């Protein structure tokens, strides 16, 4: 929205006026902009200790020690107010590169990116 120089209302209107190949993705984006839906997912299983490390700012050794899908799930569970984005961007880039043609891994990366985008940008447009 910042790059397009549009308000949240204009973005919602533009999205509603488009025919999307992936209608569910479009609907989810509109719901997120309206504040009706969040990309936040609760961490479970292997993602719980990874999430704790990320919150503490410890990103060392993630790829040597952890499963890619668990890393993506941990990012999806980052709490509101988390703002240590740079290392998470690097993690997601590595996850995407390592996913290759694995659509399930890529899906996890895209879901994690949605949460990161929400953390970074929704506070900027919350009052529009």
Secondary structure, DSSP 8 states (H G I E B T S, - for coil): -TTTT--HHHHHHHHHTS--SSHHHHHHHHHHHHTS--------TTHHHHHHHHHTT--TTHHHHS-HHHHHHHHHT--TT---HHHHHHHHHHHHHHHTT-HHHHHHHHHHHHHHHHHHHHHHHTT-
